[in-house]
Amino acid sequence: MLGLLINEMEQKEIEYLVKRELDELSMDLEDHRIDHMVKRAMRERYRSLFQLLRRVACEGECMKYMPKRSENE
């Protein structure tokens, strides 16, 4: 386990960056041209980033990015 000491401004910046990445992944996951193997890796990355978001954002913000259950999982 690692610890990280950051100030409020850095916390907001991390939250912003993670949200933007999650938005990009969400859009790409809806693209039907992307191969299923690639999408599986993207879903894994989404879950990892979501776990990071849970550590830096409030519950209300996290609910907006809650990973969707898919029939492929």
mmCIF file of the N, C-alpha and C atoms, coordinates in Angstrom:
data_MODEL
# 
_entry.id   MODEL 
# 
loop_
_atom_site.group_PDB 
_atom_site.id 
_atom_site.type_symbol 
_atom_site.label_atom_id 
_atom_site.label_alt_id 
_atom_site.label_comp_id 
_atom_site.label_asym_id 
_atom_site.label_entity_id 
_atom_site.label_seq_id 
_atom_site.pdbx_PDB_ins_code 
_atom_site.Cartn_x 
_atom_site.Cartn_y 
_atom_site.Cartn_z 
_atom_site.occupancy 
_atom_site.B_iso_or_equiv 
_atom_site.pdbx_formal_charge 
_atom_site.auth_seq_id 
_atom_site.auth_comp_id 
_atom_site.auth_asym_id 
_atom_site.auth_atom_id 
_atom_site.pdbx_PDB_model_num 
ATOM 1   N N  . MET A 1 1  ? 0.848   -1.173  0.000   1.00 0.00 ? 1  MET A N  1 
ATOM 2   C CA . MET A 1 1  ? 0.000   0.000   0.000   1.00 0.00 ? 1  MET A CA 1 
ATOM 3   C C  . MET A 1 1  ? 0.895   1.237   0.000   1.00 0.00 ? 1  MET A C  1 
ATOM 4   N N  . LEU A 1 2  ? 0.493   2.230   -0.776  1.00 0.00 ? 2  LEU A N  1 
ATOM 5   C CA . LEU A 1 2  ? 1.228   3.478   -0.867  1.00 0.00 ? 2  LEU A CA 1 
ATOM 6   C C  . LEU A 1 2  ? 0.355   4.613   -0.343  1.00 0.00 ? 2  LEU A C  1 
ATOM 7   N N  . GLY A 1 3  ? 0.976   5.611   0.211   1.00 0.00 ? 3  GLY A N  1 
ATOM 8   C CA . GLY A 1 3  ? 0.271   6.798   0.657   1.00 0.00 ? 3  GLY A CA 1 
ATOM 9   C C  . GLY A 1 3  ? 0.635   7.969   -0.243  1.00 0.00 ? 3  GLY A C  1 
ATOM 10  N N  . LEU A 1 4  ? -0.237  8.947   -0.294  1.00 0.00 ? 4  LEU A N  1 
ATOM 11  C CA . LEU A 1 4  ? -0.010  10.109  -1.137  1.00 0.00 ? 4  LEU A CA 1 
ATOM 12  C C  . LEU A 1 4  ? -0.547  11.330  -0.405  1.00 0.00 ? 4  LEU A C  1 
ATOM 13  N N  . LEU A 1 5  ? 0.286   12.309  -0.232  1.00 0.00 ? 5  LEU A N  1 
ATOM 14  C CA . LEU A 1 5  ? -0.114  13.541  0.433   1.00 0.00 ? 5  LEU A CA 1 
ATOM 15  C C  . LEU A 1 5  ? -0.210  14.627  -0.621  1.00 0.00 ? 5  LEU A C  1 
ATOM 16  N N  . ILE A 1 6  ? -1.429  15.122  -0.859  1.00 0.00 ? 6  ILE A N  1 
ATOM 17  C CA . ILE A 1 6  ? -1.645  16.154  -1.870  1.00 0.00 ? 6  ILE A CA 1 
ATOM 18  C C  . ILE A 1 6  ? -2.521  17.254  -1.263  1.00 0.00 ? 6  ILE A C  1 
ATOM 19  N N  . ASN A 1 7  ? -2.425  18.434  -1.845  1.00 0.00 ? 7  ASN A N  1 
ATOM 20  C CA . ASN A 1 7  ? -3.295  19.514  -1.368  1.00 0.00 ? 7  ASN A CA 1 
ATOM 21  C C  . ASN A 1 7  ? -4.609  19.498  -2.152  1.00 0.00 ? 7  ASN A C  1 
ATOM 22  N N  . GLU A 1 8  ? -5.533  20.363  -1.772  1.00 0.00 ? 8  GLU A N  1 
ATOM 23  C CA . GLU A 1 8  ? -6.867  20.360  -2.382  1.00 0.00 ? 8  GLU A CA 1 
ATOM 24  C C  . GLU A 1 8  ? -6.825  20.675  -3.872  1.00 0.00 ? 8  GLU A C  1 
ATOM 25  N N  . MET A 1 9  ? -5.966  21.583  -4.273  1.00 0.00 ? 9  MET A N  1 
ATOM 26  C CA . MET A 1 9  ? -5.859  21.930  -5.692  1.00 0.00 ? 9  MET A CA 1 
ATOM 27  C C  . MET A 1 9  ? -5.370  20.723  -6.506  1.00 0.00 ? 9  MET A C  1 
ATOM 28  N N  . GLU A 1 10 ? -4.400  20.001  -5.989  1.00 0.00 ? 10 GLU A N  1 
ATOM 29  C CA . GLU A 1 10 ? -3.896  18.803  -6.676  1.00 0.00 ? 10 GLU A CA 1 
ATOM 30  C C  . GLU A 1 10 ? -4.963  17.715  -6.723  1.00 0.00 ? 10 GLU A C  1 
ATOM 31  N N  . GLN A 1 11 ? -5.731  17.594  -5.664  1.00 0.00 ? 11 GLN A N  1 
ATOM 32  C CA . GLN A 1 11 ? -6.816  16.609  -5.628  1.00 0.00 ? 11 GLN A CA 1 
ATOM 33  C C  . GLN A 1 11 ? -7.848  16.916  -6.708  1.00 0.00 ? 11 GLN A C  1 
ATOM 34  N N  . LYS A 1 12 ? -8.201  18.187  -6.862  1.00 0.00 ? 12 LYS A N  1 
ATOM 35  C CA . LYS A 1 12 ? -9.168  18.591  -7.894  1.00 0.00 ? 12 LYS A CA 1 
ATOM 36  C C  . LYS A 1 12 ? -8.603  18.347  -9.293  1.00 0.00 ? 12 LYS A C  1 
ATOM 37  N N  . GLU A 1 13 ? -7.315  18.566  -9.473  1.00 0.00 ? 13 GLU A N  1 
ATOM 38  C CA . GLU A 1 13 ? -6.685  18.326  -10.774 1.00 0.00 ? 13 GLU A CA 1 
ATOM 39  C C  . GLU A 1 13 ? -6.693  16.838  -11.118 1.00 0.00 ? 13 GLU A C  1 
ATOM 40  N N  . ILE A 1 14 ? -6.379  15.996  -10.155 1.00 0.00 ? 14 ILE A N  1 
ATOM 41  C CA . ILE A 1 14 ? -6.420  14.550  -10.379 1.00 0.00 ? 14 ILE A CA 1 
ATOM 42  C C  . ILE A 1 14 ? -7.841  14.114  -10.712 1.00 0.00 ? 14 ILE A C  1 
ATOM 43  N N  . GLU A 1 15 ? -8.806  14.633  -9.961  1.00 0.00 ? 15 GLU A N  1 
ATOM 44  C CA . GLU A 1 15 ? -10.214 14.312  -10.216 1.00 0.00 ? 15 GLU A CA 1 
ATOM 45  C C  . GLU A 1 15 ? -10.603 14.710  -11.642 1.00 0.00 ? 15 GLU A C  1 
ATOM 46  N N  . TYR A 1 16 ? -10.206 15.904  -12.053 1.00 0.00 ? 16 TYR A N  1 
ATOM 47  C CA . TYR A 1 16 ? -10.516 16.382  -13.402 1.00 0.00 ? 16 TYR A CA 1 
ATOM 48  C C  . TYR A 1 16 ? -9.904  15.475  -14.469 1.00 0.00 ? 16 TYR A C  1 
ATOM 49  N N  . LEU A 1 17 ? -8.636  15.141  -14.317 1.00 0.00 ? 17 LEU A N  1 
ATOM 50  C CA . LEU A 1 17 ? -7.952  14.300  -15.304 1.00 0.00 ? 17 LEU A CA 1 
ATOM 51  C C  . LEU A 1 17 ? -8.581  12.913  -15.404 1.00 0.00 ? 17 LEU A C  1 
ATOM 52  N N  . VAL A 1 18 ? -8.899  12.325  -14.276 1.00 0.00 ? 18 VAL A N  1 
ATOM 53  C CA . VAL A 1 18 ? -9.500  10.985  -14.284 1.00 0.00 ? 18 VAL A CA 1 
ATOM 54  C C  . VAL A 1 18 ? -10.885 11.033  -14.933 1.00 0.00 ? 18 VAL A C  1 
ATOM 55  N N  . LYS A 1 19 ? -11.665 12.047  -14.627 1.00 0.00 ? 19 LYS A N  1 
ATOM 56  C CA . LYS A 1 19 ? -13.000 12.180  -15.234 1.00 0.00 ? 19 LYS A CA 1 
ATOM 57  C C  . LYS A 1 19 ? -12.906 12.313  -16.750 1.00 0.00 ? 19 LYS A C  1 
ATOM 58  N N  . ARG A 1 20 ? -11.965 13.119  -17.233 1.00 0.00 ? 20 ARG A N  1 
ATOM 59  C CA . ARG A 1 20 ? -11.819 13.287  -18.682 1.00 0.00 ? 20 ARG A CA 1 
ATOM 60  C C  . ARG A 1 20 ? -11.435 11.965  -19.343 1.00 0.00 ? 20 ARG A C  1 
ATOM 61  N N  . GLU A 1 21 ? -10.549 11.220  -18.713 1.00 0.00 ? 21 GLU A N  1 
ATOM 62  C CA . GLU A 1 21 ? -10.148 9.929   -19.269 1.00 0.00 ? 21 GLU A CA 1 
ATOM 63  C C  . GLU A 1 21 ? -11.326 8.954   -19.272 1.00 0.00 ? 21 GLU A C  1 
ATOM 64  N N  . LEU A 1 22 ? -12.112 8.967   -18.209 1.00 0.00 ? 22 LEU A N  1 
ATOM 65  C CA . LEU A 1 22 ? -13.297 8.101   -18.146 1.00 0.00 ? 22 LEU A CA 1 
ATOM 66  C C  . LEU A 1 22 ? -14.305 8.493   -19.226 1.00 0.00 ? 22 LEU A C  1 
ATOM 67  N N  . ASP A 1 23 ? -14.465 9.795   -19.471 1.00 0.00 ? 23 ASP A N  1 
ATOM 68  C CA . ASP A 1 23 ? -15.362 10.252  -20.546 1.00 0.00 ? 23 ASP A CA 1 
ATOM 69  C C  . ASP A 1 23 ? -14.894 9.741   -21.901 1.00 0.00 ? 23 ASP A C  1 
ATOM 70  N N  . GLU A 1 24 ? -13.598 9.834   -22.160 1.00 0.00 ? 24 GLU A N  1 
ATOM 71  C CA . GLU A 1 24 ? -13.038 9.355   -23.426 1.00 0.00 ? 24 GLU A CA 1 
ATOM 72  C C  . GLU A 1 24 ? -13.253 7.847   -23.586 1.00 0.00 ? 24 GLU A C  1 
ATOM 73  N N  . LEU A 1 25 ? -12.994 7.107   -22.529 1.00 0.00 ? 25 LEU A N  1 
ATOM 74  C CA . LEU A 1 25 ? -13.191 5.656   -22.591 1.00 0.00 ? 25 LEU A CA 1 
ATOM 75  C C  . LEU A 1 25 ? -14.656 5.316   -22.821 1.00 0.00 ? 25 LEU A C  1 
ATOM 76  N N  . SER A 1 26 ? -15.558 6.041   -22.187 1.00 0.00 ? 26 SER A N  1 
ATOM 77  C CA . SER A 1 26 ? -16.996 5.792   -22.368 1.00 0.00 ? 26 SER A CA 1 
ATOM 78  C C  . SER A 1 26 ? -17.397 5.971   -23.824 1.00 0.00 ? 26 SER A C  1 
ATOM 79  N N  . MET A 1 27 ? -16.913 7.037   -24.429 1.00 0.00 ? 27 MET A N  1 
ATOM 80  C CA . MET A 1 27 ? -17.239 7.271   -25.840 1.00 0.00 ? 27 MET A CA 1 
ATOM 81  C C  . MET A 1 27 ? -16.663 6.163   -26.716 1.00 0.00 ? 27 MET A C  1 
ATOM 82  N N  . ASP A 1 28 ? -15.429 5.774   -26.463 1.00 0.00 ? 28 ASP A N  1 
ATOM 83  C CA . ASP A 1 28 ? -14.796 4.733   -27.270 1.00 0.00 ? 28 ASP A CA 1 
ATOM 84  C C  . ASP A 1 28 ? -15.476 3.381   -27.085 1.00 0.00 ? 28 ASP A C  1 
ATOM 85  N N  . LEU A 1 29 ? -15.962 3.097   -25.894 1.00 0.00 ? 29 LEU A N  1 
ATOM 86  C CA . LEU A 1 29 ? -16.637 1.818   -25.651 1.00 0.00 ? 29 LEU A CA 1 
ATOM 87  C C  . LEU A 1 29 ? -17.955 1.716   -26.417 1.00 0.00 ? 29 LEU A C  1 
ATOM 88  N N  . GLU A 1 30 ? -18.535 2.853   -26.766 1.00 0.00 ? 30 GLU A N  1 
ATOM 89  C CA . GLU A 1 30 ? -19.773 2.856   -27.540 1.00 0.00 ? 30 GLU A CA 1 
ATOM 90  C C  . GLU A 1 30 ? -19.525 2.751   -29.041 1.00 0.00 ? 30 GLU A C  1 
ATOM 91  N N  . ASP A 1 31 ? -18.276 2.875   -29.460 1.00 0.00 ? 31 ASP A N  1 
ATOM 92  C CA . ASP A 1 31 ? -17.918 2.813   -30.876 1.00 0.00 ? 31 ASP A CA 1 
ATOM 93  C C  . ASP A 1 31 ? -17.934 1.349   -31.333 1.00 0.00 ? 31 ASP A C  1 
ATOM 94  N N  . HIS A 1 32 ? -18.812 1.036   -32.266 1.00 0.00 ? 32 HIS A N  1 
ATOM 95  C CA . HIS A 1 32 ? -18.987 -0.344  -32.730 1.00 0.00 ? 32 HIS A CA 1 
ATOM 96  C C  . HIS A 1 32 ? -17.853 -0.806  -33.653 1.00 0.00 ? 32 HIS A C  1 
ATOM 97  N N  . ARG A 1 33 ? -17.006 0.110   -34.088 1.00 0.00 ? 33 ARG A N  1 
ATOM 98  C CA . ARG A 1 33 ? -15.902 -0.255  -34.972 1.00 0.00 ? 33 ARG A CA 1 
ATOM 99  C C  . ARG A 1 33 ? -14.716 -0.839  -34.216 1.00 0.00 ? 33 ARG A C  1 
ATOM 100 N N  . ILE A 1 34 ? -14.694 -0.672  -32.898 1.00 0.00 ? 34 ILE A N  1 
ATOM 101 C CA . ILE A 1 34 ? -13.552 -1.132  -32.102 1.00 0.00 ? 34 ILE A CA 1 
ATOM 102 C C  . ILE A 1 34 ? -13.718 -2.614  -31.768 1.00 0.00 ? 34 ILE A C  1 
ATOM 103 N N  . ASP A 1 35 ? -12.648 -3.361  -31.925 1.00 0.00 ? 35 ASP A N  1 
ATOM 104 C CA . ASP A 1 35 ? -12.616 -4.802  -31.691 1.00 0.00 ? 35 ASP A CA 1 
ATOM 105 C C  . ASP A 1 35 ? -12.966 -5.140  -30.235 1.00 0.00 ? 35 ASP A C  1 
ATOM 106 N N  . HIS A 1 36 ? -13.586 -6.308  -30.037 1.00 0.00 ? 36 HIS A N  1 
ATOM 107 C CA . HIS A 1 36 ? -14.014 -6.735  -28.694 1.00 0.00 ? 36 HIS A CA 1 
ATOM 108 C C  . HIS A 1 36 ? -12.842 -6.938  -27.738 1.00 0.00 ? 36 HIS A C  1 
ATOM 109 N N  . MET A 1 37 ? -11.719 -7.414  -28.239 1.00 0.00 ? 37 MET A N  1 
ATOM 110 C CA . MET A 1 37 ? -10.546 -7.606  -27.379 1.00 0.00 ? 37 MET A CA 1 
ATOM 111 C C  . MET A 1 37 ? -10.033 -6.264  -26.866 1.00 0.00 ? 37 MET A C  1 
ATOM 112 N N  . VAL A 1 38 ? -10.048 -5.271  -27.741 1.00 0.00 ? 38 VAL A N  1 
ATOM 113 C CA . VAL A 1 38 ? -9.610  -3.935  -27.353 1.00 0.00 ? 38 VAL A CA 1 
ATOM 114 C C  . VAL A 1 38 ? -10.584 -3.356  -26.333 1.00 0.00 ? 38 VAL A C  1 
ATOM 115 N N  . LYS A 1 39 ? -11.858 -3.576  -26.553 1.00 0.00 ? 39 LYS A N  1 
ATOM 116 C CA . LYS A 1 39 ? -12.868 -3.069  -25.625 1.00 0.00 ? 39 LYS A CA 1 
ATOM 117 C C  . LYS A 1 39 ? -12.739 -3.717  -24.252 1.00 0.00 ? 39 LYS A C  1 
ATOM 118 N N  . ARG A 1 40 ? -12.357 -4.974  -24.212 1.00 0.00 ? 40 ARG A N  1 
ATOM 119 C CA . ARG A 1 40 ? -12.172 -5.639  -22.919 1.00 0.00 ? 40 ARG A CA 1 
ATOM 120 C C  . ARG A 1 40 ? -11.047 -4.954  -22.137 1.00 0.00 ? 40 ARG A C  1 
ATOM 121 N N  . ALA A 1 41 ? -9.955  -4.637  -22.814 1.00 0.00 ? 41 ALA A N  1 
ATOM 122 C CA . ALA A 1 41 ? -8.846  -3.932  -22.172 1.00 0.00 ? 41 ALA A CA 1 
ATOM 123 C C  . ALA A 1 41 ? -9.282  -2.527  -21.743 1.00 0.00 ? 41 ALA A C  1 
ATOM 124 N N  . MET A 1 42 ? -10.096 -1.898  -22.559 1.00 0.00 ? 42 MET A N  1 
ATOM 125 C CA . MET A 1 42 ? -10.597 -0.568  -22.216 1.00 0.00 ? 42 MET A CA 1 
ATOM 126 C C  . MET A 1 42 ? -11.495 -0.621  -20.987 1.00 0.00 ? 42 MET A C  1 
ATOM 127 N N  . ARG A 1 43 ? -12.324 -1.666  -20.871 1.00 0.00 ? 43 ARG A N  1 
ATOM 128 C CA . ARG A 1 43 ? -13.185 -1.820  -19.691 1.00 0.00 ? 43 ARG A CA 1 
ATOM 129 C C  . ARG A 1 43 ? -12.349 -2.033  -18.434 1.00 0.00 ? 43 ARG A C  1 
ATOM 130 N N  . GLU A 1 44 ? -11.272 -2.800  -18.547 1.00 0.00 ? 44 GLU A N  1 
ATOM 131 C CA . GLU A 1 44 ? -10.377 -2.999  -17.403 1.00 0.00 ? 44 GLU A CA 1 
ATOM 132 C C  . GLU A 1 44 ? -9.748  -1.676  -16.985 1.00 0.00 ? 44 GLU A C  1 
ATOM 133 N N  . ARG A 1 45 ? -9.314  -0.901  -17.956 1.00 0.00 ? 45 ARG A N  1 
ATOM 134 C CA . ARG A 1 45 ? -8.737  0.421   -17.653 1.00 0.00 ? 45 ARG A CA 1 
ATOM 135 C C  . ARG A 1 45 ? -9.785  1.324   -17.018 1.00 0.00 ? 45 ARG A C  1 
ATOM 136 N N  . TYR A 1 46 ? -11.005 1.268   -17.516 1.00 0.00 ? 46 TYR A N  1 
ATOM 137 C CA . TYR A 1 46 ? -12.088 2.076   -16.956 1.00 0.00 ? 46 TYR A CA 1 
ATOM 138 C C  . TYR A 1 46 ? -12.290 1.725   -15.483 1.00 0.00 ? 46 TYR A C  1 
ATOM 139 N N  . ARG A 1 47 ? -12.322 0.423   -15.178 1.00 0.00 ? 47 ARG A N  1 
ATOM 140 C CA . ARG A 1 47 ? -12.513 0.006   -13.786 1.00 0.00 ? 47 ARG A CA 1 
ATOM 141 C C  . ARG A 1 47 ? -11.372 0.493   -12.890 1.00 0.00 ? 47 ARG A C  1 
ATOM 142 N N  . SER A 1 48 ? -10.152 0.424   -13.381 1.00 0.00 ? 48 SER A N  1 
ATOM 143 C CA . SER A 1 48 ? -8.999  0.897   -12.598 1.00 0.00 ? 48 SER A CA 1 
ATOM 144 C C  . SER A 1 48 ? -9.087  2.400   -12.346 1.00 0.00 ? 48 SER A C  1 
ATOM 145 N N  . LEU A 1 49 ? -9.414  3.146   -13.386 1.00 0.00 ? 49 LEU A N  1 
ATOM 146 C CA . LEU A 1 49 ? -9.534  4.598   -13.227 1.00 0.00 ? 49 LEU A CA 1 
ATOM 147 C C  . LEU A 1 49 ? -10.704 4.959   -12.322 1.00 0.00 ? 49 LEU A C  1 
ATOM 148 N N  . PHE A 1 50 ? -11.779 4.194   -12.400 1.00 0.00 ? 50 PHE A N  1 
ATOM 149 C CA . PHE A 1 50 ? -12.923 4.454   -11.530 1.00 0.00 ? 50 PHE A CA 1 
ATOM 150 C C  . PHE A 1 50 ? -12.542 4.258   -10.064 1.00 0.00 ? 50 PHE A C  1 
ATOM 151 N N  . GLN A 1 51 ? -11.744 3.228   -9.782  1.00 0.00 ? 51 GLN A N  1 
ATOM 152 C CA . GLN A 1 51 ? -11.278 3.012   -8.410  1.00 0.00 ? 51 GLN A CA 1 
ATOM 153 C C  . GLN A 1 51 ? -10.447 4.200   -7.934  1.00 0.00 ? 51 GLN A C  1 
ATOM 154 N N  . LEU A 1 52 ? -9.636  4.757   -8.817  1.00 0.00 ? 52 LEU A N  1 
ATOM 155 C CA . LEU A 1 52 ? -8.865  5.950   -8.471  1.00 0.00 ? 52 LEU A CA 1 
ATOM 156 C C  . LEU A 1 52 ? -9.794  7.133   -8.219  1.00 0.00 ? 52 LEU A C  1 
ATOM 157 N N  . LEU A 1 53 ? -10.791 7.300   -9.063  1.00 0.00 ? 53 LEU A N  1 
ATOM 158 C CA . LEU A 1 53 ? -11.754 8.389   -8.884  1.00 0.00 ? 53 LEU A CA 1 
ATOM 159 C C  . LEU A 1 53 ? -12.452 8.279   -7.538  1.00 0.00 ? 53 LEU A C  1 
ATOM 160 N N  . ARG A 1 54 ? -12.785 7.072   -7.134  1.00 0.00 ? 54 ARG A N  1 
ATOM 161 C CA . ARG A 1 54 ? -13.452 6.872   -5.842  1.00 0.00 ? 54 ARG A CA 1 
ATOM 162 C C  . ARG A 1 54 ? -12.611 7.391   -4.682  1.00 0.00 ? 54 ARG A C  1 
ATOM 163 N N  . ARG A 1 55 ? -11.308 7.404   -4.853  1.00 0.00 ? 55 ARG A N  1 
ATOM 164 C CA . ARG A 1 55 ? -10.415 7.868   -3.779  1.00 0.00 ? 55 ARG A CA 1 
ATOM 165 C C  . ARG A 1 55 ? -10.287 9.390   -3.721  1.00 0.00 ? 55 ARG A C  1 
ATOM 166 N N  . VAL A 1 56 ? -10.585 10.073  -4.832  1.00 0.00 ? 56 VAL A N  1 
ATOM 167 C CA . VAL A 1 56 ? -10.370 11.522  -4.854  1.00 0.00 ? 56 VAL A CA 1 
ATOM 168 C C  . VAL A 1 56 ? -11.643 12.344  -5.030  1.00 0.00 ? 56 VAL A C  1 
ATOM 169 N N  . ALA A 1 57 ? -12.766 11.718  -5.364  1.00 0.00 ? 57 ALA A N  1 
ATOM 170 C CA . ALA A 1 57 ? -13.998 12.463  -5.630  1.00 0.00 ? 57 ALA A CA 1 
ATOM 171 C C  . ALA A 1 57 ? -15.081 12.086  -4.624  1.00 0.00 ? 57 ALA A C  1 
ATOM 172 N N  . CYS A 1 58 ? -16.076 12.963  -4.518  1.00 0.00 ? 58 CYS A N  1 
ATOM 173 C CA . CYS A 1 58 ? -17.197 12.684  -3.621  1.00 0.00 ? 58 CYS A CA 1 
ATOM 174 C C  . CYS A 1 58 ? -18.113 11.618  -4.243  1.00 0.00 ? 58 CYS A C  1 
ATOM 175 N N  . GLU A 1 59 ? -18.970 11.062  -3.424  1.00 0.00 ? 59 GLU A N  1 
ATOM 176 C CA . GLU A 1 59 ? -19.839 9.964   -3.866  1.00 0.00 ? 59 GLU A CA 1 
ATOM 177 C C  . GLU A 1 59 ? -20.743 10.378  -5.023  1.00 0.00 ? 59 GLU A C  1 
ATOM 178 N N  . GLY A 1 60 ? -21.264 11.602  -4.969  1.00 0.00 ? 60 GLY A N  1 
ATOM 179 C CA . GLY A 1 60 ? -22.142 12.076  -6.037  1.00 0.00 ? 60 GLY A CA 1 
ATOM 180 C C  . GLY A 1 60 ? -21.452 12.115  -7.386  1.00 0.00 ? 60 GLY A C  1 
ATOM 181 N N  . GLU A 1 61 ? -20.209 12.548  -7.404  1.00 0.00 ? 61 GLU A N  1 
ATOM 182 C CA . GLU A 1 61 ? -19.444 12.585  -8.647  1.00 0.00 ? 61 GLU A CA 1 
ATOM 183 C C  . GLU A 1 61 ? -19.145 11.170  -9.138  1.00 0.00 ? 61 GLU A C  1 
ATOM 184 N N  . CYS A 1 62 ? -18.864 10.271  -8.220  1.00 0.00 ? 62 CYS A N  1 
ATOM 185 C CA . CYS A 1 62 ? -18.542 8.883   -8.597  1.00 0.00 ? 62 CYS A CA 1 
ATOM 186 C C  . CYS A 1 62 ? -19.740 8.183   -9.218  1.00 0.00 ? 62 CYS A C  1 
ATOM 187 N N  . MET A 1 63 ? -20.926 8.510   -8.741  1.00 0.00 ? 63 MET A N  1 
ATOM 188 C CA . MET A 1 63 ? -22.126 7.855   -9.258  1.00 0.00 ? 63 MET A CA 1 
ATOM 189 C C  . MET A 1 63 ? -22.305 8.115   -10.754 1.00 0.00 ? 63 MET A C  1 
ATOM 190 N N  . LYS A 1 64 ? -21.874 9.279   -11.226 1.00 0.00 ? 64 LYS A N  1 
ATOM 191 C CA . LYS A 1 64 ? -21.993 9.625   -12.644 1.00 0.00 ? 64 LYS A CA 1 
ATOM 192 C C  . LYS A 1 64 ? -21.126 8.722   -13.520 1.00 0.00 ? 64 LYS A C  1 
ATOM 193 N N  . TYR A 1 65 ? -20.070 8.170   -12.940 1.00 0.00 ? 65 TYR A N  1 
ATOM 194 C CA . TYR A 1 65 ? -19.101 7.377   -13.702 1.00 0.00 ? 65 TYR A CA 1 
ATOM 195 C C  . TYR A 1 65 ? -19.132 5.891   -13.329 1.00 0.00 ? 65 TYR A C  1 
ATOM 196 N N  . MET A 1 66 ? -20.158 5.479   -12.614 1.00 0.00 ? 66 MET A N  1 
ATOM 197 C CA . MET A 1 66 ? -20.275 4.089   -12.190 1.00 0.00 ? 66 MET A CA 1 
ATOM 198 C C  . MET A 1 66 ? -20.213 3.191   -13.430 1.00 0.00 ? 66 MET A C  1 
ATOM 199 N N  . PRO A 1 67 ? -19.315 2.197   -13.409 1.00 0.00 ? 67 PRO A N  1 
ATOM 200 C CA . PRO A 1 67 ? -19.203 1.307   -14.579 1.00 0.00 ? 67 PRO A CA 1 
ATOM 201 C C  . PRO A 1 67 ? -20.530 0.594   -14.860 1.00 0.00 ? 67 PRO A C  1 
ATOM 202 N N  . LYS A 1 68 ? -20.870 0.522   -16.121 1.00 0.00 ? 68 LYS A N  1 
ATOM 203 C CA . LYS A 1 68 ? -22.100 -0.155  -16.524 1.00 0.00 ? 68 LYS A CA 1 
ATOM 204 C C  . LYS A 1 68 ? -21.843 -1.644  -16.637 1.00 0.00 ? 68 LYS A C  1 
ATOM 205 N N  . ARG A 1 69 ? -22.811 -2.422  -16.263 1.00 0.00 ? 69 ARG A N  1 
ATOM 206 C CA . ARG A 1 69 ? -22.724 -3.872  -16.440 1.00 0.00 ? 69 ARG A CA 1 
ATOM 207 C C  . ARG A 1 69 ? -23.062 -4.165  -17.902 1.00 0.00 ? 69 ARG A C  1 
ATOM 208 N N  . SER A 1 70 ? -22.289 -5.039  -18.505 1.00 0.00 ? 70 SER A N  1 
ATOM 209 C CA . SER A 1 70 ? -22.583 -5.418  -19.893 1.00 0.00 ? 70 SER A CA 1 
ATOM 210 C C  . SER A 1 70 ? -22.765 -6.919  -19.976 1.00 0.00 ? 70 SER A C  1 
ATOM 211 N N  . GLU A 1 71 ? -23.455 -7.336  -21.010 1.00 0.00 ? 71 GLU A N  1 
ATOM 212 C CA . GLU A 1 71 ? -23.683 -8.765  -21.186 1.00 0.00 ? 71 GLU A CA 1 
ATOM 213 C C  . GLU A 1 71 ? -22.439 -9.495  -21.608 1.00 0.00 ? 71 GLU A C  1 
ATOM 214 N N  . ASN A 1 72 ? -21.378 -8.784  -22.002 1.00 0.00 ? 72 ASN A N  1 
ATOM 215 C CA . ASN A 1 72 ? -20.135 -9.407  -22.438 1.00 0.00 ? 72 ASN A CA 1 
ATOM 216 C C  . ASN A 1 72 ? -19.226 -9.806  -21.277 1.00 0.00 ? 72 ASN A C  1 
ATOM 217 N N  . GLU A 1 73 ? -19.526 -9.357  -20.064 1.00 0.00 ? 73 GLU A N  1 
ATOM 218 C CA . GLU A 1 73 ? -18.649 -9.624  -18.935 1.00 0.00 ? 73 GLU A CA 1 
ATOM 219 C C  . GLU A 1 73 ? -18.981 -10.933 -18.277 1.00 0.00 ? 73 GLU A C  1 
# 
